[in-house]
Amino acid sequence: MPATTQDTAVSSGKITRVFIYLVLLLSALFYLLPFFVMMVNSLKPLDEITGGNMMALPETWTIEPWLKAWSTAQIGVEATGLKPYFLNSILMVVPAVVISTGLGALNGYVLTKWRFRGDTILFGLLLFSCFIPFQIVLIPMATILGKIGLAGSIPGLVLVHVVYGVGFTTLYYRNYYASFPTELVRAAMIDGAGFFRIFWRIMLPVSGPITVVSVIWQFTNVWNDFLFGASFGGQTQPMTVALNNLVQSSTGVKEYNVHFAGAILAALPTLLVYIVAGRYFVRGLMAGSVKG
């Protein structure tokens, strides 16, 4: 390649790279702007916010809105803050994620390594459940929860999210295990390993990437859910419902700084999950996307 042509290609490549970085930077600024506004105003006294210029940095820095949102803010008719509802969300999310992920792993294992007549139809029905709108299942789910005595309780919310999430986790694990060599499973069977021993000793140790995908997906969906929490939570409502009640509270002055702090507190767990494990999310999805 002539030197002139090579220099032109290098120059063109630099211009393209600068353009791409500029677009990415502008996109990042666009998406981070609401978070910046929330964070800055959550650290201001209320009179600075009502005085205008919400984009400015605080003249007086304070964490009082955060403390109030956590422990003493008016949530509906009670001044409990978000703390008890945060604990409700933890008690709901952890078992729901663990159970739905475990069931999805078992389902994916059976549907790929222990094939049976009609397994494709069963997988299709599970896959169909992923596309059922939340609103359609509200009345049937409320009826079932009432009959089994779990209405208005955290176990009832756990059951709802497990039932709704197992279709997604099955899809992830089924696609992931489809690329795993079946010969290894057959060799283990010849050596005398049973169903659960093969699953525990062979399949689970190689399931790290897809497990991260399943956990992130389920954690985000369950934590951010509002409809099921508002419909079936009763006195054990999760964080998202409490945040709505905080913002909609009509007693006294609208404390926007407290609202901003509460919104960040509600979003913080999912934000931390993506920061810690987000880089594995796409990697896990791609790991099971191609067979062979």
C-alpha positions in Angstrom: 0.0 0.0 0.0 1.4 3.4 -0.9 2.4 5.7 2.0 -0.1 8.4 0.9 -3.0 5.9 0.9 -1.9 4.4 4.2 -1.8 7.9 5.8 -5.2 8.7 4.5 -6.7 5.5 5.9 -5.1 6.2 9.3 -6.5 9.8 9.3 -9.9 8.5 8.3 -9.8 5.9 11.1 -9.0 8.6 13.6 -11.8 10.8 12.5 -14.3 7.9 12.6 -13.1 7.0 16.1 -13.4 10.6 17.4 -16.9 10.8 15.9 -18.0 7.5 17.6 -16.5 8.7 21.0 -18.3 12.0 20.6 -21.7 10.3 19.9 -21.1 8.0 22.9 -20.2 10.9 25.2 -23.3 12.9 24.2 -25.5 9.8 24.7 -24.0 9.2 28.1 -24.5 12.8 29.1 -28.1 12.7 27.8 -29.0 9.6 29.9 -27.0 10.7 33.0 -28.7 14.2 33.1 -31.8 13.1 35.0 -29.6 11.2 37.5 -27.5 14.4 37.9 -30.6 16.5 38.6 -31.9 14.0 41.1 -28.6 13.7 42.9 -27.9 17.4 43.1 -31.4 18.3 44.3 -31.5 15.5 46.8 -28.5 17.3 48.6 -30.2 20.7 48.6 -32.5 22.3 51.2 -36.0 22.6 49.9 -35.9 26.4 49.7 -33.1 26.2 47.2 -35.1 24.0 44.9 -38.3 26.1 45.1 -36.1 29.1 44.4 -35.4 27.8 40.9 -32.3 26.7 39.0 -32.5 22.9 39.6 -29.4 22.4 37.6 -27.1 24.3 39.9 -24.9 22.7 42.6 -26.2 23.2 46.2 -25.2 26.3 48.0 -25.7 24.4 51.3 -25.0 20.7 51.1 -27.1 18.5 53.3 -28.0 14.8 53.7 -31.1 15.5 55.7 -33.4 14.6 52.7 -31.8 11.2 52.5 -32.2 10.6 56.3 -35.8 11.7 56.1 -36.6 9.6 53.0 -35.1 6.5 54.7 -36.6 6.8 58.2 -39.2 9.5 58.8 -40.9 10.5 55.5 -44.6 10.3 55.2 -45.6 7.1 53.3 -49.3 7.3 52.8 -50.7 7.8 56.4 -47.6 6.6 58.2 -44.3 8.5 58.8 -42.1 5.4 58.6 -39.8 6.3 55.7 -38.7 3.8 53.1 -36.8 1.5 55.5 -39.5 -1.1 56.2 -40.5 -1.3 52.6 -36.8 -1.7 51.5 -36.7 -4.7 53.8 -39.9 -6.0 52.3 -38.3 -5.8 48.8 -35.2 -7.7 50.0 -37.4 -10.5 51.6 -39.3 -10.7 48.3 -36.5 -10.4 45.8 -33.9 -12.8 47.2 -36.1 -16.0 47.4 -37.9 -15.1 44.1 -34.6 -14.8 42.3 -33.1 -17.9 43.8 -36.1 -20.1 43.3 -36.9 -19.0 39.7 -33.2 -19.3 38.7 -33.0 -22.8 40.2 -36.2 -23.9 38.5 -35.0 -22.4 35.2 -31.7 -24.3 35.4 -33.5 -27.6 36.1 -36.0 -27.0 33.3 -33.2 -26.2 30.9 -31.3 -29.3 31.9 -34.3 -31.6 31.4 -35.3 -30.0 28.1 -31.9 -30.4 26.6 -30.3 -33.5 28.2 -33.3 -35.6 29.2 -35.5 -35.3 26.2 -39.0 -36.8 26.3 -42.1 -36.9 24.1 -43.7 -33.5 23.9 -40.8 -31.6 25.4 -40.8 -29.1 22.5 -44.5 -28.3 23.2 -43.8 -27.9 26.9 -40.9 -25.5 26.1 -43.2 -23.6 23.7 -45.8 -23.1 26.4 -43.2 -21.9 28.9 -41.9 -19.5 26.2 -45.4 -18.3 25.6 -45.7 -17.3 29.2 -43.0 -14.8 28.7 -45.2 -12.7 26.5 -48.4 -12.7 28.6 -49.1 -9.1 29.8 -49.1 -8.6 33.6 -52.6 -7.2 33.5 -54.1 -10.4 32.2 -53.1 -12.5 35.2 -54.1 -10.1 37.9 -57.6 -11.5 38.6 -56.7 -15.2 38.3 -53.6 -14.7 40.4 -55.6 -12.8 43.1 -58.1 -15.7 43.2 -55.4 -18.3 43.6 -53.5 -16.4 46.3 -56.8 -15.9 48.2 -57.6 -19.6 48.0 -54.2 -20.7 49.3 -54.0 -18.1 52.0 -51.1 -16.1 50.6 -52.9 -12.9 49.6 -51.3 -9.7 50.9 -48.1 -11.4 52.1 -44.4 -11.6 51.0 -44.6 -15.3 50.2 -47.5 -14.5 47.9 -45.4 -11.9 46.1 -42.6 -14.4 45.9 -44.9 -17.0 44.3 -46.2 -14.5 41.8 -42.7 -13.5 40.6 -41.5 -17.1 40.5 -44.4 -18.2 38.3 -43.9 -15.2 36.0 -40.1 -15.4 35.9 -39.6 -19.2 35.4 -40.4 -18.9 31.7 -37.6 -16.4 31.2 -35.0 -18.4 33.2 -36.0 -21.6 31.4 -35.4 -19.9 28.1 -31.9 -18.7 29.1 -30.8 -22.0 30.6 -32.3 -24.1 27.8 -30.5 -22.2 25.1 -27.2 -22.3 27.1 -27.3 -26.0 27.8 -28.2 -26.7 24.2 -24.6 -25.9 23.3 -23.2 -28.2 26.0 -21.9 -31.5 24.7 -24.5 -34.2 25.4 -21.7 -36.8 25.2 -20.4 -35.7 28.6 -23.8 -36.3 30.1 -24.0 -39.8 28.6 -20.5 -40.6 29.7 -21.5 -39.6 33.3 -24.6 -41.8 33.0 -22.5 -44.8 31.9 -20.3 -44.2 35.0 -23.3 -44.5 37.2 -24.1 -40.8 37.9 -27.8 -40.1 38.4 -30.1 -37.2 37.4 -29.2 -34.8 40.2 -25.5 -35.8 40.4 -25.0 -34.9 36.8 -26.8 -31.6 37.2 -24.9 -30.7 40.4 -21.4 -31.9 39.4 -21.4 -31.3 35.6 -24.0 -28.8 34.5 -24.0 -26.2 37.3 -20.2 -25.7 37.5 -20.3 -24.5 33.8 -23.4 -22.4 34.2 -21.8 -19.2 35.7 -22.3 -16.9 32.7 -26.0 -17.7 32.2 -26.6 -17.7 36.0 -25.4 -14.1 36.1 -27.8 -13.2 33.2 -30.7 -14.9 35.0 -30.0 -13.3 38.3 -29.6 -9.8 36.8 -32.7 -10.1 34.8 -34.9 -11.5 37.6 -33.5 -9.1 40.2 -34.2 -6.1 38.0 -37.7 -7.2 37.1 -38.7 -8.2 40.6 -37.2 -5.2 42.3 -38.7 -2.7 39.9 -42.1 -4.3 39.8 -45.0 -2.0 40.8 -48.1 -3.6 39.5 -47.9 -6.9 41.4 -46.7 -5.2 44.5 -49.6 -2.7 44.5 -52.1 -5.5 43.7 -51.0 -8.3 46.0 -48.7 -6.6 48.5 -51.3 -5.6 51.1 -49.4 -4.5 54.3 -46.2 -5.9 52.9 -45.8 -3.6 50.0 -42.3 -3.4 48.3 -40.1 -0.3 47.8 -41.6 0.8 44.5 -45.1 1.1 45.9 -43.8 2.9 48.9 -42.0 5.4 46.7 -45.2 6.1 44.8 -47.0 6.7 48.1 -44.2 9.0 49.2 -44.5 11.1 46.0 -48.3 11.1 46.0 -48.6 12.0 49.7 -50.7 15.1 50.0 -49.9 16.1 53.6 -47.9 19.3 54.0 -45.5 20.7 51.5 -44.1 18.7 48.6 -40.6 17.9 49.6 -38.9 17.4 46.3 -35.5 16.9 47.8 -36.9 14.0 49.8 -38.6 12.6 46.7 -35.4 12.7 44.7 -33.5 11.0 47.6 -36.2 8.3 47.8 -36.1 7.6 44.1 -32.3 7.2 44.2 -32.6 4.8 47.2 -35.2 2.8 45.3 -33.0 2.5 42.2 -29.7 2.0 44.1 -29.8 -1.9 44.4 -30.4 -2.5 40.7 -27.7 0.1 39.8 -25.2 -1.7 42.1 -26.1 -5.0 40.5 -25.4 -3.7 37.0 -22.2 -2.0 38.1 -20.8 -5.1 39.7 -22.0 -7.7 37.2 -23.2 -5.8 34.2 -20.2 -6.7 32.0 -21.1 -10.4 32.4 -24.7 -9.9 31.2 -24.0 -9.7 27.4 -21.3 -12.2 27.7 -23.7 -14.7 29.3 -26.3 -14.1 26.7 -23.8 -14.6 23.8 -22.5 -17.7 25.4 -25.7 -19.6 24.7 -26.7 -17.9 21.5 -24.7 -20.1 19.1 -24.7 -23.9 19.3 -21.4 -25.7 18.8 
